[in-house]
């Protein structure tokens, strides 16, 4: 992971998950990757771990085509956040 990813995930408190939350994230990640054949992608900036987990639970119910479109939207959001950070410097 990049330093930006680590920082963004820490700000969402993903590094402070309970054992139950951690196990659910791990299970969802495995199921998601098996179903969609690509990793779960979400722009975590401004979200907390509960929002992210709820989003994960909803998105895993999607069909492959819809989820691929959503994943691309999330990549664009991540890129926009990071470019805006660079632009501030």
C-alpha positions as CSV (number, residue, x, y, z in Angstrom):
1,X,0.0,0.0,0.0
2,X,1.1,3.6,-0.6
3,X,1.6,6.0,2.2
4,X,-1.5,7.8,1.1
5,X,-3.6,4.7,1.3
6,X,-2.2,3.9,4.8
7,X,-3.0,7.5,5.9
8,X,-6.5,7.5,4.4
9,X,-7.3,4.2,6.0
10,X,-6.0,5.3,9.4
11,X,-8.2,8.4,9.2
12,X,-11.2,6.2,8.7
13,X,-10.0,4.2,11.7
14,X,-9.7,1.0,9.7
15,X,-6.6,0.3,11.7
16,X,-8.8,0.2,14.9
17,X,-11.3,-2.5,13.9
18,X,-12.7,-4.8,16.5
19,X,-12.0,-8.5,16.0
20,X,-15.6,-8.9,14.7
21,X,-15.2,-6.0,12.2
22,X,-11.8,-7.3,11.1
23,X,-13.3,-10.8,10.5
24,X,-16.2,-9.3,8.5
25,X,-13.9,-7.2,6.4
26,X,-11.7,-10.2,5.7
27,X,-14.8,-12.4,4.8
28,X,-16.3,-9.7,2.6
29,X,-12.9,-9.1,0.8
30,X,-12.6,-12.8,0.0
31,X,-16.2,-13.1,-1.2
32,X,-16.0,-9.9,-3.2
33,X,-12.8,-10.8,-5.0
34,X,-14.2,-14.3,-5.8
35,X,-17.5,-12.8,-7.1
36,X,-16.1,-9.8,-9.1
37,X,-12.5,-10.9,-9.8
38,X,-11.1,-7.6,-8.8
39,X,-10.5,-6.0,-5.3
40,X,-13.1,-3.9,-3.4
41,X,-12.2,-0.2,-4.2
42,X,-13.7,2.7,-2.2
43,X,-12.5,6.2,-1.6
44,X,-12.3,6.2,2.1
45,X,-11.5,9.9,2.6
46,X,-14.2,11.5,4.8
47,X,-15.7,8.1,5.7
48,X,-15.5,6.1,8.9
49,X,-15.1,2.3,9.2
50,X,-18.9,1.8,9.7
51,X,-19.7,3.6,6.5
52,X,-17.2,1.6,4.6
53,X,-18.4,-1.7,6.1
54,X,-22.0,-0.8,5.3
55,X,-21.0,0.2,1.7
56,X,-19.1,-3.1,1.4
57,X,-22.2,-5.0,2.5
58,X,-24.4,-3.3,-0.1
59,X,-22.0,-3.3,-3.0
60,X,-21.3,-7.1,-2.7
61,X,-24.9,-7.6,-3.7
62,X,-24.4,-5.8,-7.0
63,X,-24.0,-7.5,-10.4
64,X,-20.6,-7.5,-12.0
65,X,-21.3,-4.8,-14.6
66,X,-22.7,-2.3,-12.1
67,X,-19.9,-3.0,-9.6
68,X,-17.2,-2.5,-12.2
69,X,-18.7,0.9,-13.0
70,X,-18.8,1.8,-9.3
71,X,-15.2,0.7,-8.8
72,X,-14.1,2.9,-11.7
73,X,-16.0,5.8,-10.1
74,X,-14.2,5.1,-6.8
75,X,-10.8,5.1,-8.5
76,X,-11.6,8.5,-10.1
77,X,-12.6,9.9,-6.6
78,X,-9.3,8.6,-5.1
79,X,-7.3,10.1,-7.9
80,X,-9.1,13.4,-7.5
81,X,-8.6,13.5,-3.8
82,X,-4.9,12.8,-4.2
83,X,-4.3,15.3,-7.0
84,X,-6.1,17.9,-5.0
85,X,-3.7,17.2,-2.1
86,X,-0.7,17.6,-4.4
87,X,-2.2,20.8,-5.8
88,X,-2.4,22.3,-2.2
89,X,1.4,22.0,-1.7
